[in-house]
Amino acid sequence: MSTRRHWRLDARPEGHDYEAALSLQEETLPELAEGQVRVAAQYLSMDAGVRVWMSAREDGYSPPIPLGATMQGQFIGRVEASRSDAFAEGDLVRGFGDWATHSTVDPALAGLTKLDADIDDVRQHFGVLGLNGMTALCGLTDVIGGLEEGQTVLVSAAAGATGGAACQIARNMGCKVYGIAGSPEKCEWLTGTLGLDGAIDYKRQNVAEEIAKIDGGIDVYFENVGGPILDAALPNMVLGGRIGICGLLSGYTSESGEAGPVRFDQILMKRLTVKGIFLPDYLAQGYDYYPQLRKWYDEGKLVGDIDETRGIENTLQAFRRMLTGDKSGKVIVAID
Ligand SMILES: NC(=O)c1ccc[n+]([C@@H]2O[C@H](COP(=O)([O-])OP(=O)(O)OC[C@H]3O[C@@H](n4cnc5c(N)ncnc54)[C@H](OP(=O)(O)O)[C@@H]3O)[C@@H](O)[C@H]2O)c1
C-alpha cells in the first residue's frame, strides 16, 4: 500500500511558532473516487494568506482549517493516477490541495490546471506566472480599474512574490513605481534589478516622511501589509486616488484581525476608492491572465527569484521565513 506524508494542523499557532501547532504525519493513500485525480507534488507554495486559515477566525475569505485536518496550500506536481477524463497520468499540474507529498483532489474544487511545461523553470508557475503574478495583474487592472501611463504607484511588501510582480506590472504599464521593503538589499533589488523609481526601507527609514517626498503624491496604492504602513500612505494619496487592498499581512498572526486604519478620515478628505482584491473572484468569471504574464516573462520584463527549501520536513521553517521576510523572492518547498 502506498503512503503519503502530510502536515496536520493540531492547534492554532501563536505568532510564528508553527512547530507547536503542526506535525508531520504518514498515512495510506485513499482509493480514487470517480472524477478524482492524485497528484505527486514536486513543489509546495508558501503563501502569506494561508496564515489566516490556520487561525480560528471565521471572518476570513475562507473558513478556518479544522484542527486535526491536513494543512492546505498550492502544489505543482505530476498526475500519478486519474479517474478524470480531463487529466492523464504524467500531466504537469498546479492546484490547491494539501501540504503533502500527494494530494487527492476533485479537479474543479482544486482549480487543477495543466501547466505549460515549455518553460525554463516550472517553479515560476507559482510566482510571477502563478497566483502571485495573476493577483498583481488582476488587482492593478480589473479591480482597481486600470493604470494610466505616468501615474504614480506605491507597493508594500514590494520585494515579495506578489508585491514584486505588482511593481513590475505597473512599471511595464508606464507608471512611476515606488516600493516598500524590509532591508537595504531588497530596496537595492527594487531600484536596481526591477528599475523602480524609488524604494523605502520600512525597518530603517521613516515611512511617512519618505512617502511624503514622492513628487505629486500617490495615484494608486497596492497594499499588502496594512497597519502603520497603510496609515503612512493614506495622507499622501492624490485627490481621487485608488487603493487596492490585496493583503493585510501585518495582522495575519492576530486572532482578532486587523484594526484601523487610524487615518480612515483620508478616504473622505481625498475622495479615495478602496477595493479589496481577491483573485478567485475573477478566475471564476473565466479571466485568463497567463498569456500577458508569459509575454512579459519571455521578454525579460517580469522576473522573480525563487527561494527553495528542500524536503517536506522543512516546510515550517520555509513558511516562517516567508512571513518574517528572511528570504529572497518566492518561497517554495521542493519535495524529494
Ligand atoms: N487577495 C489575493 O487574492 C491574494 C493572493 C496572493 C497574495 N495576496 C497577499 O499578498 C501579500 C503578499 O503575500 P505573498 O504570499 O506574496 O508573500 P511575500 O510577499 O512573498 O512574503 C511576505 C513578505 O511580507 C513582508 N512583511 C511581513 N510582515 C510585514 C510587516 N509587518 N510589515 C511590512 N512588511 C511585512 C516580508 O518582507 P520584508 O522583508 O519586506 O518585510 C515578507 O517577506 C499578502 O498580504 C497576501 O495575503 C493576496
The ligand as an SDF file (V2000), in Angstrom:
LIG
                    3D

 48 52  0  0  0  0  0  0  0  0999 V2000
   -6.0860   38.7110   -2.3030 N   0  0  0  0  0  0  0  0  0  0  0  0
   -5.4970   37.7490   -3.0050 C   0  0  0  0  0  0  0  0  0  0  0  0
   -6.1270   37.1130   -3.8770 O   0  0  0  0  0  0  0  0  0  0  0  0
   -4.0400   37.4670   -2.7230 C   0  0  0  0  0  0  0  0  0  0  0  0
   -3.3220   36.4930   -3.4570 C   0  0  0  0  0  0  0  0  0  0  0  0
   -1.9480   36.3280   -3.2030 C   0  0  0  0  0  0  0  0  0  0  0  0
   -1.3360   37.1050   -2.2070 C   0  0  0  0  0  0  0  0  0  0  0  0
   -2.0800   38.0170   -1.5100 N   0  0  0  0  0  0  0  0  0  0  0  0
   -1.4660   38.8540   -0.4650 C   0  0  0  0  0  0  0  0  0  0  0  0
   -0.2210   39.3520   -0.9240 O   0  0  0  0  0  0  0  0  0  0  0  0
    0.5890   39.6400    0.2100 C   0  0  0  0  0  0  0  0  0  0  0  0
    1.9790   39.0400   -0.0150 C   0  0  0  0  0  0  0  0  0  0  0  0
    1.8570   37.6220    0.0310 O   0  0  0  0  0  0  0  0  0  0  0  0
    2.9470   36.6590   -0.6190 P   0  0  0  0  0  0  0  0  0  0  0  0
    2.4170   35.2800   -0.4710 O   0  0  0  0  0  0  0  0  0  0  0  0
    3.3320   37.1700   -1.9640 O   0  0  0  0  0  0  0  0  0  0  0  0
    4.1870   36.7810    0.3760 O   0  0  0  0  0  0  0  0  0  0  0  0
    5.5910   37.5300    0.1810 P   0  0  0  0  0  0  0  0  0  0  0  0
    5.3120   38.9590   -0.1540 O   0  0  0  0  0  0  0  0  0  0  0  0
    6.4860   36.7630   -0.7160 O   0  0  0  0  0  0  0  0  0  0  0  0
    6.1810   37.4320    1.6740 O   0  0  0  0  0  0  0  0  0  0  0  0
    5.6670   38.2490    2.6790 C   0  0  0  0  0  0  0  0  0  0  0  0
    6.5920   39.4650    2.9040 C   0  0  0  0  0  0  0  0  0  0  0  0
    5.9100   40.4980    3.5850 O   0  0  0  0  0  0  0  0  0  0  0  0
    6.8310   41.2990    4.2970 C   0  0  0  0  0  0  0  0  0  0  0  0
    6.2920   41.5680    5.6420 N   0  0  0  0  0  0  0  0  0  0  0  0
    5.9850   40.6770    6.6140 C   0  0  0  0  0  0  0  0  0  0  0  0
    5.4910   41.2990    7.7120 N   0  0  0  0  0  0  0  0  0  0  0  0
    5.4840   42.6200    7.4110 C   0  0  0  0  0  0  0  0  0  0  0  0
    5.0840   43.7840    8.1280 C   0  0  0  0  0  0  0  0  0  0  0  0
    4.5730   43.7040    9.3720 N   0  0  0  0  0  0  0  0  0  0  0  0
    5.2140   44.9770    7.5230 N   0  0  0  0  0  0  0  0  0  0  0  0
    5.7160   45.0760    6.2670 C   0  0  0  0  0  0  0  0  0  0  0  0
    6.1090   44.0060    5.5300 N   0  0  0  0  0  0  0  0  0  0  0  0
    5.9890   42.7930    6.0990 C   0  0  0  0  0  0  0  0  0  0  0  0
    8.1260   40.4960    4.4150 C   0  0  0  0  0  0  0  0  0  0  0  0
    9.1500   41.0780    3.6070 O   0  0  0  0  0  0  0  0  0  0  0  0
   10.0340   42.3320    4.1320 P   0  0  0  0  0  0  0  0  0  0  0  0
   11.4370   41.8630    4.2350 O   0  0  0  0  0  0  0  0  0  0  0  0
    9.8670   43.3860    3.0900 O   0  0  0  0  0  0  0  0  0  0  0  0
    9.4980   42.7080    5.4820 O   0  0  0  0  0  0  0  0  0  0  0  0
    7.7350   39.1320    3.8560 C   0  0  0  0  0  0  0  0  0  0  0  0
    8.7590   38.5010    3.1790 O   0  0  0  0  0  0  0  0  0  0  0  0
   -0.1410   39.0730    1.4270 C   0  0  0  0  0  0  0  0  0  0  0  0
   -0.8010   40.1170    2.0950 O   0  0  0  0  0  0  0  0  0  0  0  0
   -1.1390   38.1070    0.8170 C   0  0  0  0  0  0  0  0  0  0  0  0
   -2.2730   37.9070    1.6180 O   0  0  0  0  0  0  0  0  0  0  0  0
   -3.4020   38.1980   -1.7560 C   0  0  0  0  0  0  0  0  0  0  0  0
  1  2  1  0
  2  3  2  0
  2  4  1  0
  4  5  1  0
  4 48  2  0
  5  6  2  0
  6  7  1  0
  7  8  2  0
  8  9  1  0
  8 48  1  0
  9 10  1  0
  9 46  1  0
 10 11  1  0
 11 12  1  0
 11 44  1  0
 12 13  1  0
 13 14  1  0
 14 15  2  0
 14 16  1  0
 14 17  1  0
 17 18  1  0
 18 19  2  0
 18 20  1  0
 18 21  1  0
 21 22  1  0
 22 23  1  0
 23 24  1  0
 23 42  1  0
 24 25  1  0
 25 26  1  0
 25 36  1  0
 26 27  1  0
 26 35  1  0
 27 28  2  0
 28 29  1  0
 29 30  1  0
 29 35  2  0
 30 31  1  0
 30 32  2  0
 32 33  1  0
 33 34  2  0
 34 35  1  0
 36 37  1  0
 36 42  1  0
 37 38  1  0
 38 39  2  0
 38 40  1  0
 38 41  1  0
 42 43  1  0
 44 45  1  0
 44 46  1  0
 46 47  1  0
M  CHG  2   8   1  16  -1
M  END
$$$$
